[in-house]
Amino acid sequence: MFDEQLTITTERLVLRPFGPRDVAEVRQVIADGAHTTALPPGAPGHASGIGQWLSHGVHELWRSGQGIHLAMFSSEGVVGSISLFKAQWGAGTAEVGYGVHPAHRRRGYATEAVRGLTSRLLGEGVLRRVELRANADNVASVRVAEKAGFTREGLLRGAGFEDDGPHDLLVFGLLQGDGRPGLQRRIESDRLVLRPFARRDAFDIVDAVRDDPEINRWMTWAAGYTLERALEWCTRLAHSAGPGYGGHFAIEPRDGGRLAGAIGVQREDHERGDAELGYWLAPWARGNGYAAEATRMVAAYLFSLGFHRVHLLVARGNLASQAVARRAGFIEEGILRQALPVAGGRADAIIYSVLNGEISWQ
């Protein structure tokens, strides 16, 4: 059964159960006339019903053992809701549904919430399959399912019914283990897209590495870097299969342009729930805050998968990377002596970390 206090943090959202403290937020949603889309089924359409609904009604699904309703909170307040229902515990299956306030659509909140919730529950083994159904003519919902990594499995003719009559329903499914290790994963924010490497990235990598003193000082792999090595990385090594959740992401500005850099999950300890990140940024992309933003995005992604701790190792003399770690919300913990190879020898490493729940960037 789902934890009554199930709370999931993604890059921009906190998904948690509704409660009495949400009276003002729910009242505003109702005043906006958005309760039928932004709140779960059964939500009141009048302010007089808010108290009873927050205390009892919204929790009936959980009490029945069939699912749970969660609010989507962003820095702007309640932007929608997401629900798991029709849970079959013996089979390990459930269906997911969601709604977003009309004023907050087209920002990727629905995809982010679906990814966060399904990654957490499938990753922890609470469920083995999650199903999503969408009207075949609802292009936005179909796109959410696809971007969240679901596989289109079939069409149910006339299975949905709206005010204008019956609709065909598309059935999508996501199984435990689908998509690992992140070969097709994309993590998106308002400014950045973190995506798998492609062949075209090799030329930008070579340009970034060649003759750049910062990369060559701190990244031992940069010495004598060639286009052949870049092509091997972009087409093979960056996509190497393995047992973990981690992977390597190309950092790309959402508005287009050249490759900005790379970030990767370098080490994972699933028993301890700990992972290490590493990153580099191309000279032409520096000064925009991309490295700190990408670090926050990947850390939030790992937390959504159930990791407890994410850490960085930064060479003592690498002041730029130390500033990135602090801007990303990581806390300095101490020094690991001679822990990092650098050009010409080894350097002490400053270890920075952030714990799930220490979400100062939210």
Steps between C-alpha positions, in 0.01 A plus 500: 500500500616855433651698786234741631763776510655415163704804392709524184727787402583564134701779341215756525222324689413347834234228481330441835157418646246778541423609857329767712792738448405526133168679555611829347658332197194286429268799547697690235482207256122488547474878459691466172243245381780245458388241756386250235847487343749600770350299790428126526158353417244575771651837592243759610380770263413740782709641784260364762612143427875555525549416867315168486672401177851575628436317827324195362387492136835528327638216717224246428694352209794429730276365778342258254845363420456570130730797449589854608443862393797739508518874445754646257670793672740737325645830617169652386283275719263223390537455125310173472459151640605146419335175610571129508187285501369153418795359694522121495755412764525133416582583140706810582306723260326837510375771266620861502297812424571871535368850444668839469354844565440668160720795603798265550479281191766471229780509758562126521355463851284199410792311345726587793242381753428175316871426464568577864216290638551198275879503538467497878242222527641278226858563612422400859305192389169623646350436155616306197266661243327838464235560238393833349190547285438803280235601249640421157425855384661663806836584345637661818432196720637262240817708487530493882484120496765477230735752663463321835631181339177301467450253216184519289334161537159518334173677423170450686222603263233721656629425851510864612204732540499880511226763479512476121461121500721190483872515423757236410760449772868435445661271758861563603708287737823544694667196655757472776836507324380679186748754372799399712762614477366832378592459137207710385459707814442871480486735797363844421478837672389840376853567366670164448451159345715215629494230234697200372810579298476492121763472227470871420624589851849365429609812312392734782675279758827520311466878466426531873793285610764614256726772645263581791725542805228432759384167356856389431609590852232301683390225258776247435307343211532829305871458425550439127125474444406420139189496285524120485479477878211746506308295244557183700369674811190646335398188311607220735660571837244756619227241438668200660250272667527412865297407807456848646270796460770742402611618165667778306311804377585762243411849627316700235333843531127467436508789252754314285862568422814301564558227753554667838674215679443165667389358833511139610422268787845358561453266795197353671463306823147364505537341841585837655285702261794720401612625157783721371466758224760651269472775240686731265392807306617629162677839503225665294229389744656624823359787702135400448450278805456190283726274707321570829159462336593169336639375832174582675301329225694173516502501881121541503471219244705268722291591806185417303648152444543448873861606558564662838827686436681653203858623522767680297880482519671826400877559486609742771632753249197486268326812629247513215370149572490573871276799427275277285459252785399775742257660254342159443424476872770247594662513845878476548586197717877469506821413316599172338878510479654446156171355376492646148743455210571829324747615237847447642403299809227472760291753695311504826125479441235701679190287546161668471163331549127557509242273664151420382290763674769769503337658197611859544457560125126421504 
